[in-house]
Amino acid sequence: MTQYLVAIHRPNDYDPLSAEDAAMSRDIDVLNDEMVAAGIRVFVGGLQPISEAKSLRLQDDGEVSISDGLYLNTAEHIGGFWVLEVASLEEALIWGKKAAIACRASVEVRPFH
């Protein structure tokens, strides 16, 4: 069995208080229950807003600088994720599709080494 990251991508201006309604919360809860029942969920976590992020960068002189915000300057960020342990990429993609539907978001599925 291989572990896969199933990452939920959100636009940088995403506001969960205005975007997430009771139906979406219910759908995510149902998906989590389904993952637990299938015995595939290793870990799940939602991330705080990007305003809470800190980025650490190794400088040429060996020092580490710390700055506010995301590491990459992109239009989207990871808002939450699951770590699933499943038999194949195909199975991980099935769960990824369910996550995209429940979270109403784009999803990235990637295996761990």
Backbone bond lengths (Angstrom), bond angles and torsions (degrees), N, CA, C in turn:
res aa  C-N    CA-C-N  psi(-1)  N-CA   C-N-CA  omega(-1)  CA-C   N-CA-C  phi
1 M - - - 1.457 - - 1.527 109.01 -
2 T 1.320 115.26 141.67 1.455 122.33 -178.98 1.520 109.05 -113.40
3 Q 1.323 115.70 146.18 1.457 120.20 174.72 1.524 109.35 -92.74
4 Y 1.326 115.30 140.91 1.457 122.81 -179.42 1.520 109.99 -127.97
5 L 1.315 115.24 141.30 1.451 121.68 170.09 1.521 107.32 -87.99
6 V 1.313 116.86 130.02 1.467 123.10 173.09 1.521 104.79 -117.91
7 A 1.335 116.16 100.74 1.460 121.95 -172.83 1.524 110.87 -104.10
8 I 1.325 115.31 134.35 1.458 122.82 178.80 1.531 108.27 -93.98
9 H 1.332 117.05 125.77 1.460 121.08 179.65 1.527 109.87 -102.11
10 R 1.317 114.75 136.28 1.466 121.71 179.65 1.521 109.56 -126.99
11 P 1.340 117.51 149.36 1.469 119.21 173.56 1.534 109.17 -65.93
12 N 1.308 116.31 151.66 1.464 119.90 -176.53 1.518 113.59 -61.06
13 D 1.333 118.08 -24.83 1.468 119.96 178.87 1.541 112.20 -93.01
14 Y 1.324 116.98 15.84 1.470 121.49 -177.71 1.522 110.44 -64.86
15 D 1.318 116.02 130.17 1.459 122.56 177.37 1.524 108.03 -120.51
16 P 1.343 117.65 103.72 1.464 119.57 -176.97 1.527 113.40 -60.22
17 L 1.324 117.93 -29.14 1.464 119.90 -179.14 1.519 112.09 -65.79
18 S 1.326 117.45 -33.62 1.462 119.21 179.84 1.529 112.65 -97.75
19 A 1.335 117.67 -22.75 1.465 120.66 -174.33 1.525 113.98 -93.13
20 E 1.320 117.27 -26.12 1.466 119.89 -174.35 1.524 110.28 -101.76
21 D 1.319 115.34 115.35 1.454 120.16 179.38 1.528 110.34 -100.72
22 A 1.319 116.27 -179.75 1.468 121.54 -177.63 1.529 111.69 -61.85
23 A 1.324 116.87 -36.64 1.466 119.89 -179.33 1.526 110.74 -65.55
24 M 1.320 116.77 -41.40 1.461 120.07 179.01 1.537 110.25 -66.08
25 S 1.297 117.67 -44.53 1.470 121.17 177.68 1.528 110.72 -59.36
26 R 1.316 116.13 -41.77 1.462 120.34 178.20 1.524 110.87 -63.42
27 D 1.326 116.67 -44.40 1.463 120.35 -179.34 1.533 111.42 -62.54
28 I 1.319 117.27 -39.12 1.468 120.82 177.68 1.524 110.43 -67.51
29 D 1.339 116.93 -41.12 1.476 120.24 177.32 1.527 111.02 -61.77
30 V 1.325 116.62 -43.10 1.468 120.95 178.80 1.526 110.29 -62.49
31 L 1.331 117.21 -42.54 1.461 120.78 178.05 1.526 110.76 -62.63
32 N 1.325 117.39 -44.59 1.463 120.37 177.50 1.524 111.37 -59.76
33 D 1.327 117.02 -43.50 1.467 120.64 178.18 1.525 110.80 -61.87
34 E 1.325 116.24 -40.19 1.466 121.13 179.64 1.538 110.77 -65.13
35 M 1.323 116.78 -40.53 1.460 121.05 178.01 1.532 111.46 -64.68
36 V 1.316 116.12 -42.74 1.471 120.37 178.40 1.522 109.74 -63.72
37 A 1.329 117.03 -45.44 1.468 120.95 -179.44 1.527 111.57 -61.84
38 A 1.342 116.62 -33.63 1.464 121.00 179.00 1.528 111.96 -79.06
39 G 1.341 116.66 -10.54 1.455 120.98 178.69 1.521 114.36 72.37
40 I 1.334 117.05 26.65 1.468 120.07 -175.78 1.523 113.82 -109.82
41 R 1.329 117.26 -14.53 1.469 119.70 -175.52 1.515 110.11 -81.43
42 V 1.335 115.70 119.35 1.459 122.10 177.39 1.521 109.68 -92.79
43 F 1.342 116.26 -43.54 1.465 121.69 -177.26 1.515 108.34 -158.14
44 V 1.326 115.83 149.45 1.463 121.84 173.70 1.521 107.80 -141.12
45 G 1.327 116.29 143.36 1.456 118.89 177.90 1.507 111.83 -158.76
46 G 1.308 114.88 138.78 1.462 121.61 171.74 1.518 107.72 -99.72
47 L 1.311 116.66 147.16 1.457 121.17 -177.58 1.526 111.00 -104.89
48 Q 1.313 115.15 148.75 1.460 121.63 175.99 1.530 109.04 -64.38
49 P 1.335 117.94 164.52 1.470 121.09 179.97 1.530 111.55 -58.01
50 I 1.329 115.90 159.27 1.461 120.13 -177.64 1.522 112.25 -63.14
51 S 1.321 117.75 -20.08 1.471 120.17 177.07 1.524 111.43 -64.09
52 E 1.328 117.44 -17.42 1.462 122.60 179.12 1.529 112.68 -92.62
53 A 1.319 117.54 -6.35 1.467 121.14 -175.17 1.523 111.65 -75.43
54 K 1.315 115.64 147.34 1.461 124.33 171.93 1.519 106.80 -127.09
55 S 1.317 116.69 138.27 1.463 121.57 179.23 1.524 108.86 -114.68
56 L 1.312 115.48 134.19 1.456 122.19 178.40 1.515 108.30 -114.16
57 R 1.325 116.19 129.59 1.460 121.25 -177.62 1.516 109.57 -127.40
58 L 1.316 115.36 129.90 1.452 121.49 175.32 1.521 108.86 -76.57
59 Q 1.318 116.84 125.06 1.458 122.60 -179.01 1.536 109.75 -91.43
60 D 1.323 116.18 163.80 1.464 121.26 -179.91 1.525 112.76 -58.79
61 D 1.342 116.63 -29.46 1.465 120.22 -178.73 1.525 113.09 -85.14
62 G 1.346 116.85 4.76 1.458 121.03 178.59 1.517 114.18 90.82
63 E 1.314 117.40 -8.62 1.466 121.42 176.86 1.528 109.22 -77.66
64 V 1.311 115.86 160.59 1.462 121.83 177.71 1.520 108.66 -117.06
65 S 1.312 116.16 122.59 1.463 120.24 177.00 1.530 108.99 -95.25
66 I 1.316 115.25 147.16 1.469 121.99 179.14 1.518 107.45 -121.02
67 S 1.338 115.49 130.08 1.458 119.78 178.26 1.522 109.47 -134.95
68 D 1.330 114.67 160.30 1.463 120.51 177.59 1.515 109.41 -77.57
69 G 1.316 116.15 145.53 1.447 121.12 173.15 1.509 114.11 101.51
70 L 1.324 113.66 -176.88 1.451 121.95 -177.28 1.512 111.65 -71.60
71 Y 1.318 115.98 154.29 1.465 121.60 177.99 1.524 110.87 -68.59
72 L 1.319 116.38 -46.97 1.465 121.27 -179.73 1.519 110.25 -97.64
73 N 1.312 116.48 142.59 1.447 122.23 177.23 1.525 108.02 -91.58
74 T 1.323 116.21 88.57 1.458 122.08 -177.97 1.526 109.49 -130.03
75 A 1.309 116.18 172.31 1.463 121.01 179.94 1.528 112.01 -84.11
76 E 1.341 116.73 -13.15 1.465 121.06 -178.43 1.523 109.92 -131.99
77 H 1.316 114.80 165.28 1.461 121.15 178.41 1.533 108.68 -145.83
78 I 1.316 116.68 166.45 1.461 120.79 175.47 1.523 107.94 -80.89
79 G 1.318 115.74 122.02 1.463 121.04 -178.72 1.516 113.15 -96.80
80 G 1.310 116.53 -18.49 1.457 121.67 179.76 1.508 109.05 179.91
81 F 1.322 116.37 172.21 1.457 118.98 -176.18 1.525 111.63 -162.50
82 W 1.310 113.44 162.15 1.464 122.93 169.92 1.519 107.85 -121.41
83 V 1.304 116.51 150.22 1.458 122.30 164.10 1.517 104.84 -112.43
84 L 1.339 115.83 119.00 1.462 121.87 -177.96 1.521 109.06 -116.31
85 E 1.311 115.98 148.33 1.464 120.96 174.58 1.516 107.61 -117.48
86 V 1.336 114.49 109.94 1.458 121.06 -175.76 1.524 110.15 -134.70
87 A 1.309 116.12 170.57 1.468 121.87 -173.29 1.523 113.97 -78.15
88 S 1.343 117.93 -23.47 1.467 118.34 -173.54 1.520 111.06 -157.17
89 L 1.327 115.03 163.70 1.466 120.66 174.43 1.522 109.97 -60.45
90 E 1.315 117.03 -39.67 1.468 120.51 -179.93 1.528 110.88 -57.98
91 E 1.333 116.78 -42.79 1.465 120.21 178.38 1.527 110.52 -66.80
92 A 1.334 116.98 -40.98 1.464 120.54 177.72 1.524 110.73 -60.68
93 L 1.332 117.14 -38.89 1.461 120.85 179.12 1.524 111.94 -67.29
94 I 1.309 117.64 -34.45 1.476 120.59 175.57 1.518 109.80 -60.72
95 W 1.351 116.09 -45.97 1.461 120.26 178.25 1.523 110.64 -67.54
96 G 1.334 117.48 -36.48 1.457 120.73 177.08 1.518 112.25 -61.66
97 K 1.333 117.19 -39.46 1.468 120.89 176.57 1.515 110.57 -63.08
98 K 1.329 116.44 -42.08 1.471 119.98 177.83 1.523 110.85 -62.68
99 A 1.346 116.64 -38.37 1.466 120.99 178.72 1.523 110.60 -65.97
100 A 1.330 117.44 -42.27 1.465 121.22 179.22 1.528 110.72 -60.17
101 I 1.327 116.01 -40.85 1.465 120.49 -179.73 1.525 110.47 -69.34
102 A 1.335 117.42 -48.04 1.463 121.18 -177.60 1.525 111.85 -63.89
103 C 1.332 116.43 -40.43 1.470 121.00 -175.90 1.520 113.37 -90.23
104 R 1.351 116.02 -7.44 1.460 121.09 -177.93 1.529 110.17 52.82
105 A 1.345 114.40 51.11 1.468 119.77 -173.18 1.522 110.78 -152.72
106 S 1.318 115.54 164.80 1.444 121.63 171.90 1.533 108.44 -73.70
107 V 1.321 115.45 147.43 1.464 121.38 -175.98 1.526 109.02 -132.47
108 E 1.316 115.56 141.97 1.462 122.49 173.30 1.521 108.01 -112.46
109 V 1.318 117.04 132.43 1.465 122.80 176.31 1.524 106.92 -116.37
110 R 1.339 115.56 125.35 1.474 119.22 -177.53 1.519 109.82 -145.95
111 P 1.359 116.86 132.79 1.468 119.31 179.84 1.528 111.63 -76.29
112 F 1.327 115.15 150.76 1.462 121.03 171.42 1.535 107.89 -82.52
113 H 1.331 116.51 157.36 1.478 120.87 174.28 1.506 109.16 -66.48
